[in-house]
Amino acid sequence: MSIRIVTDSVSDMPPEMAQELKIPVVPLSVVFGEESLKEGIDISPDVFYERLARVKDLPTTSSPSVGDFLDTYRDVLKETDEIVSLHVSSKLSATYSNATQAAAILADEGARIEVVDSRTISLGMMFLCEASVKAASAGASVEEIREIIDAMIPRISVYIALDTLEYVRRGGRIGRARAFLGTMLRVKPILSFDEGEVRPEERVRTRSLALDRLFQLVTSAPNLEKVGVGYSTNAEEAEELRRRITDALGGQKVQMTRIGAVAGVHGGPGVLGVGFLRGE
């Protein structure tokens, strides 16, 4: 039986991709007051962002429980006895920790579950999942898949442009980007992810300059293997950026994804991001 890959909803993997790759996606949840809603199951991005614009108190997020992972793993283990479970940065969420606890419980039942801290989010996780499925389909072992992932992580870059730092500040996931707080209302911040943590990248004064800078960050990177664009609320803006990048890279495929509710709690509406994988 071939090795199966599992991920979580912060990968922002489109449902059709998850289905094609046969990757179970364990959902994180957004919490509005006393109401907990599983991302992609109980609440769609459209409904979430519409609701986010109306609420006074910012929703919170919660990780899948150990029990949630046990349920998913046991279901997958009906078809295999080896799993690679790849998750959002442990510096941003307890998801990796809970997955690790579930894997340890099932190890006593003979299952082999390798839990991986991706040290990234969204498009970066998607790239890792795709490569892992490809390797598993080619007959790679768990150890070989882990080596592929570990070699890829330092070559992945994710940048996001925000309309404001207000949501990431209130959500508490600001990391080293705290340096931007003094000017967050006067600039359009661009953030990146370094060793699993949010970090300040640049400050520009207008939205159009922020989008131009995302374009430059992608097209100036050498030896690109994979490129993607993610957005929260403005599909037309994201599509235009995708077309610009595709043209500049000579027709290279640029993936597109919707940034889901959990990331949206911390980024807010108007988020546009790019991710890319550099070759070795």
N, C-alpha and C positions, 0 to 999 in steps of 0.2 A: 504493500500500500504506500502511495506517495505521501510525502510530508504536506500538511496543510498549513496555510498562513491565516492568522487571525489579527485583526487590528481594532482600533476604536474609532469613534465618530469624529475625533479631532483631525483625522486624516482627510476629512472633507471629500472622501471618495464618492463620486457619483454612484447612485444605486445601480445603474446599468453596468458600470465598471466592476463593482463588487460582485455582481451576479455573474458576469463573464469570467472573472478570475476565481470565482468560488471562494471568496474571502468573507467569512462572517465578520460583521462590524458591531462591536459591543458599544452600545450608546452611553455617552455621558448624559447628564440631565441638567436642565435649566429649572430654576426654582423661583416662581413668582409667589411671594408670601408663603402660604401653606401648600401651594400647588406645585408638585414636582412633575416635570414633563420630559420624557426621554427624547433626545434629539433624533430627528428623522423618523420617529415612530409616533409619538404623541403630538409633535409640533413640527411644522414645516418651516423652512427659512422665511417664506413670504409671511406667514402668520406671525412668526417670531418678531421680525423687524417691524411689522405694523404695530404689534403690541408694545414693543420696546419704545416706540415713539410716543406712546400714550401714557406710560406708567410714570409715576412720580418717583418711586423707589426702584433702584436698579435691581434686576434679578440677580441671583447668585447661581453658581454651578456646583454640581456634585459629581464625583467619579463613580463609575460602576463599582458595586460592592464585590467583596470576595465571592459571595453567593452568585452574583450575576456572571462572574467569570467561570465559576464551577459549572453552572448550567450550560454556558456556551461550550466550554471545553468538553464536557461529557457528551454533548450532542455531536461534536466533531470527532470525538474518539470512537464513535460508532463506525467510522469509516477509515480511521488510521490510528496508530499509536504514537505518532510523532507530530508535534506542532511547533511552529515558530510564531510567537505572539509578539507583535511589534507595536509599541505604544508611544504616545505623546511624551515629550520631555518630562522626566521626573522632577525637574525644578519648577514645573508649571502645574503639576497635578499629582494626586495620589494614585492615579490609574495604574502606573507601572508597579507600585508597591502592592496594590491589591491583586493584580495579576500574578505577581510573584508568589504571594501567599497561597493563591488558589493552585498554582502549579506545584508548589511544595506538597500540598495536601494530596494531589493526584499522583505525585511521584511514588507515594506509598502504595498506590494501586497499579504500578507498573507503567504509567504513562511517561513519555519523554516530552516535556514542554520547555522550550527555550524562550524565556521572556527577555525582550530587547528594549532598552531605553533608546529611542531614536534620537534623542537630544534635539528634536526639531518638531515642527507642526505641519499640518495641512499638506501642501504640495510636496514638501520634503518627505513626508511619510508615504505619500502615494508613490513616489519614485522608488522608495525602498521596498514597498509591498510588491510592485510590479516586478522588480528584479528578483525578489525572493520567490515569487510564483514561477517565474521563468526558470530559475535555477532548480527548484523542486521538480518541475516538469521534465527537466533534463536529467534527473536522477541524482542531484546533489544531496549530500548528507546534511544533517543539522549543523554539523561543524563547518562544512563548506559554505552553507548559506550564511552562517554567522560571520565567517570571514569576509564574504562578499559585502554584507551590511556594514561591518566595521570599516572596510576600505572605502565604502561610498560616503559614509556620514561626513568626513572632513571635506568632501568635494561638493557638498550640497549647500546652496545659499538660498535663503528666503528673506525677501524684503517686503515690507508693507508700508503703504502710505495711508495715514489717518487724516480725517478732517479735524480731529481734536484728540488730545491725550486724556480728555475727561473720563472716558469710559475705562481705559486701561488704568488710570489712577484710582478710580473708585473701585475697580475690581481687584486691586492689589497685586497685579502681575507685572508691575512696571520695571522691576529689576534695575539695571544701570541706566535705564531711560529716565530715571528720576531727575537727571540733570536737565531735562527739557521742561520741567514743570513751570519754571519761572516765566517762560515765554509761550506756554502752550496755547494761549488764546490769540497770539499774534502770528503764528507760523503754522505751516502744514508739516508735521513731523514725519520722517521716514525712519522706521525701526528695522532692525535686523535681529537675527538669532545667532548667538555665539555660545557654543558649549551648552546649549539648551536654555539659555537665558535671554530675555529681551534686552537689547542694548540700543542706545541712541546711535543713529547713523548720520543723518543730516537734518537740517531745518531749511525749508524753502518758504517763500512768502505767498505763493499762490498754488491753487490746485493744478493748474496746467504745468507749472514748473515741477511739481511733484511727479506728475505722470511722465514728463520728459525725462526726469532723473531715473525713474524705474526703467524706462526704455534704454537709457544709456548704461545702466548697471548690467542689464542682460546682454546687450549687443557688444559691450566691450569685454565681456568675459571670454577667455580662450577655450577652444576645443569643447564646445557644448554638446552633450549627449542627449539631454532632456531639458525641456523648457515648459513652463506652465504659467497661467494667469489665473488668479482667484479674485472674486469680488463678493461683496456683501449685498449691495442694493442696486448698483448701476450696471446692468448687463450691457447696455450700449457702449458705455465708456470702456468696459473690459474688452468687448469685442473689437473696438477700435485699436486698443493697445495690442491685442493679439494679432490683428492684421498688420500693424506697423512692425512688430517684431518678426512675424513670418516673412514679410517682404525684405526686411533688412538682413535676415539670415538665409536668404535665397530659397525660400519655400520650406524651410524646416518645420516639422509639425510642432505646434504649440498647443498643449492641452489647456482646457478650460474647466474650472470648477467653481461651485458656489460655496462661499464661506458660511458655515453653518451657525446654529444658534449659540453653541458653547463659546466658540471663538468670538461670535458677535457680541456676547455679553461684555467682553473685555475690549473689543475694538470699536464697537458701535456701528452705526450705519455709515456708508460712504467709504468703507475700507476697500482698497485695491492693492493686490499683492502680486509679486512675481517670485517664481522659484526656478532654480536651474541646477543641473548636475553637470559638473565639468568632467571631462575625460581624464584618464590617468596620465 
